Amino acid sequence: MPPNRNAGVIDERVILQAAHPIMYDCIKRVLDLTLAIIVLVLGSPLWLLIALAIKLTSPGPVLFRGTVIGKGGVPFTYYKFRTMEWNSDDSGHRQYIQDYVQGRCKEGKYFNDDRITRVGRILRRTSLDEVPQLINVIKGEMSIVGPRPPVPYEYALYTDWHKYRLSVLPGITGLHQVEGRSVSTFEEMVARDIYYILHRSIKMDLYILMKTVLVMITGKGAY
């Protein structure tokens, strides 16, 4: 079972002791680069169609560029296919994030976001909006598998316990995304992420990748 905050505090030494052999990191990096390049190249006709659909149905750029927090609390710019109206008010999402982190709501996604476009809803349901983050993978800012990176106003609410989930490279998909999806509390998400960090392996990464494909096909837990 994933570690529970209430069962005892996991201090930073536990995370450091979970450091994996260099071989694991090397194999994971090779897999990341190989899969990222294959998906970007072989899927390029679909990515062009998605870009065209976004451009023709709503004003604004095709790609959304936003700041998120990566490994060790370092911010970086990440990429997604734009799924929202351009330059829309994010105050509702900010309030939702505060409620979610502080335990006042139990859904891991902001379902009532009226900023999402028609094309955006399809992309989110299939998780195809995340594909441009393969650019971040190639740049070494993310891995394909790992805890999801938080936005700065989410990270600002984190306690030390929560920050342990950023002791590895963030990922496009992860254990929480395939097992918890949008029906877990914030604390449950953190516990799953730390469980992944403590037990991560190539076998677990491949398991998460296969489960991710199933989640994308079924759209379970998506918008």
C-alpha positions as CSV (number, residue, x, y, z in Angstrom):
1,M,0.0,0.0,0.0
2,P,1.2,3.6,-0.6
3,P,2.7,5.3,2.4
4,N,0.2,7.3,4.5
5,R,1.1,10.6,6.0
6,N,-0.8,9.7,9.1
7,A,1.2,6.5,9.5
8,G,4.4,8.5,10.2
9,V,6.4,11.2,8.5
10,I,8.8,10.2,5.7
11,D,11.8,12.4,6.1
12,E,14.1,13.4,3.3
13,R,16.6,10.7,4.3
14,V,14.1,8.0,3.3
15,I,13.8,9.5,-0.1
16,L,17.5,9.8,-0.6
17,Q,18.0,6.2,0.5
18,A,15.5,5.2,-2.2
19,A,18.0,6.5,-4.8
20,H,18.2,4.0,-7.6
21,P,21.3,2.6,-9.4
22,I,22.8,4.6,-12.2
23,M,21.8,1.8,-14.5
24,Y,18.1,2.4,-13.8
25,D,18.4,6.1,-14.6
26,C,20.3,5.4,-17.8
27,I,17.8,2.9,-19.0
28,K,14.9,5.2,-18.1
29,R,16.5,8.1,-20.0
30,V,17.1,5.9,-23.1
31,L,13.5,4.7,-23.0
32,D,12.2,8.3,-22.5
33,L,14.2,9.6,-25.5
34,T,13.3,6.6,-27.7
35,L,9.6,6.7,-27.0
36,A,9.4,10.5,-27.2
37,I,11.0,10.6,-30.7
38,I,9.0,7.7,-32.0
39,V,5.7,9.1,-30.8
40,L,6.4,12.7,-32.1
41,V,7.6,11.4,-35.5
42,L,5.2,8.6,-36.2
43,G,2.2,10.6,-34.8
44,S,3.1,13.8,-36.7
45,P,0.1,13.6,-39.1
46,L,-2.3,13.4,-36.1
47,W,-0.5,16.2,-34.3
48,L,-0.8,18.4,-37.3
49,L,-4.6,17.7,-37.6
50,I,-5.0,18.5,-33.9
51,A,-3.1,21.8,-34.4
52,L,-5.3,22.6,-37.3
53,A,-8.5,21.8,-35.4
54,I,-7.4,24.1,-32.5
55,K,-6.5,26.9,-34.8
56,L,-9.8,26.8,-36.8
57,T,-12.1,26.5,-33.8
58,S,-10.8,29.1,-31.3
59,P,-8.5,32.2,-31.4
60,G,-5.0,31.9,-29.9
61,P,-1.9,29.8,-30.3
62,V,-1.9,26.1,-30.8
63,L,0.4,25.3,-27.9
64,F,-0.1,26.4,-24.4
65,R,3.1,27.4,-22.6
66,G,2.9,27.5,-18.8
67,T,5.2,27.5,-15.8
68,V,5.2,24.4,-13.6
69,I,7.5,23.2,-10.7
70,G,9.9,20.4,-11.5
71,K,12.4,18.2,-9.6
72,G,13.7,19.9,-6.5
73,G,11.3,22.8,-6.7
74,V,12.9,24.2,-9.9
75,P,10.3,25.9,-12.3
76,F,10.3,25.3,-16.0
77,T,8.1,26.0,-19.0
78,Y,6.0,23.1,-20.2
79,Y,3.9,22.6,-23.3
80,K,0.4,21.3,-24.0
81,F,-2.0,21.5,-26.9
82,R,-4.2,24.5,-25.9
83,T,-7.6,23.2,-24.6
84,M,-8.9,26.5,-23.2
85,E,-10.1,29.9,-24.4
86,W,-7.0,32.1,-24.8
87,N,-6.2,34.6,-22.0
88,S,-9.2,33.4,-19.9
89,D,-9.6,34.1,-16.2
90,D,-8.0,31.4,-14.1
91,S,-9.4,32.5,-10.7
92,G,-11.8,29.6,-10.6
93,H,-9.0,27.1,-11.0
94,R,-6.9,28.8,-8.4
95,Q,-9.7,28.6,-5.9
96,Y,-10.3,24.9,-6.8
97,I,-6.6,24.1,-6.3
98,Q,-6.6,25.7,-2.9
99,D,-9.7,23.7,-1.9
100,Y,-8.3,20.5,-3.3
101,V,-4.9,20.8,-1.6
102,Q,-6.5,21.8,1.7
103,G,-8.9,18.9,1.6
104,R,-12.2,20.8,1.0
105,C,-12.9,18.8,-2.2
106,K,-12.1,15.2,-3.3
107,E,-12.0,15.4,-7.0
108,G,-8.5,15.6,-8.6
109,K,-9.8,17.5,-11.6
110,Y,-11.6,20.8,-12.1
111,F,-14.7,19.4,-13.9
112,N,-16.7,22.7,-14.1
113,D,-14.2,24.7,-16.0
114,D,-16.1,26.6,-18.6
115,R,-12.9,27.8,-20.3
116,I,-12.4,24.5,-22.1
117,T,-13.1,24.5,-25.8
118,R,-15.0,21.9,-27.7
119,V,-11.8,20.5,-29.2
120,G,-10.2,20.8,-25.8
121,R,-12.7,18.5,-24.2
122,I,-11.9,15.8,-26.8
123,L,-8.2,16.3,-26.2
124,R,-8.5,16.1,-22.5
125,R,-10.8,13.0,-22.6
126,T,-8.1,11.2,-24.6
127,S,-5.2,12.9,-22.8
128,L,-3.8,13.9,-26.2
129,D,-3.3,17.4,-25.0
130,E,-0.3,16.1,-23.0
131,V,1.6,15.0,-26.1
132,P,3.7,18.3,-26.5
133,Q,5.2,17.6,-23.1
134,L,7.4,15.0,-25.0
135,I,9.4,18.1,-25.9
136,N,10.1,18.6,-22.1
137,V,11.1,14.9,-21.9
138,I,13.6,15.4,-24.7
139,K,14.9,18.5,-23.0
140,G,15.4,16.5,-19.8
141,E,12.9,18.5,-17.7
142,M,10.4,15.7,-17.5
143,S,10.2,11.9,-17.8
144,I,7.4,10.0,-19.4
145,V,6.6,8.3,-16.1
146,G,6.7,10.2,-12.8
147,P,4.6,12.5,-10.5
148,R,2.7,15.2,-12.3
149,P,4.3,18.7,-12.0
150,P,2.3,21.3,-10.0
151,V,1.6,24.9,-11.1
152,P,3.3,27.5,-8.9
153,Y,0.1,28.5,-7.0
154,E,-0.4,24.8,-6.1
155,Y,3.3,24.3,-5.0
156,A,3.0,27.4,-2.8
157,L,0.5,25.5,-0.6
158,Y,2.7,22.4,-0.2
159,T,4.1,21.3,3.1
160,D,7.4,19.5,3.3
161,W,5.6,16.1,3.1
162,H,4.0,17.2,-0.3
163,K,7.3,18.4,-1.7
164,Y,8.8,14.9,-1.5
165,R,6.8,14.1,-4.6
166,L,9.1,16.4,-6.5
167,S,12.3,14.5,-5.5
168,V,12.4,12.9,-9.0
169,L,11.7,14.3,-12.5
170,P,8.0,14.9,-13.0
171,G,6.2,12.8,-15.6
172,I,3.5,13.0,-18.3
173,T,1.8,10.0,-16.7
174,G,2.3,8.3,-13.4
175,L,1.0,5.8,-10.8
176,H,-1.7,8.2,-9.6
177,Q,-2.9,8.9,-13.1
178,V,-3.5,5.3,-13.9
179,E,-4.8,4.2,-10.5
180,G,-6.3,7.3,-8.9
181,R,-7.1,9.4,-11.9
182,S,-9.7,12.1,-10.9
183,V,-11.3,10.4,-7.9
184,S,-8.6,10.7,-5.2
185,T,-8.0,13.2,-2.5
186,F,-4.8,15.3,-2.7
187,E,-3.2,13.4,0.2
188,E,-3.9,10.1,-1.6
189,M,-2.3,11.5,-4.7
190,V,0.8,12.5,-2.8
191,A,1.0,9.1,-1.1
192,R,0.8,7.3,-4.5
193,D,3.6,9.5,-5.9
194,I,5.8,8.8,-2.9
195,Y,5.1,5.1,-3.2
196,Y,6.2,5.3,-6.8
197,I,9.4,7.1,-5.8
198,L,10.3,4.5,-3.2
199,H,9.6,1.5,-5.4
200,R,10.2,2.8,-9.0
201,S,11.7,0.3,-11.4
202,I,11.7,-0.3,-15.2
203,K,9.1,-3.0,-14.6
204,M,6.8,-0.5,-12.8
205,D,7.4,2.2,-15.4
206,L,6.3,-0.3,-18.2
207,Y,3.3,-1.3,-16.2
208,I,2.3,2.4,-15.8
209,L,2.8,3.0,-19.6
210,M,0.6,0.0,-20.5
211,K,-2.1,1.2,-18.1
212,T,-1.9,4.7,-19.5
213,V,-2.7,3.4,-23.0
214,L,-5.8,1.7,-21.5
215,V,-6.9,4.9,-19.7
216,M,-6.5,6.9,-22.9
217,I,-8.6,4.5,-24.9
218,T,-11.4,4.3,-22.3
219,G,-11.2,7.9,-21.1
220,K,-11.8,6.8,-17.6
221,G,-11.6,9.6,-15.1
222,A,-11.2,12.2,-17.8
223,Y,-13.3,15.3,-18.5
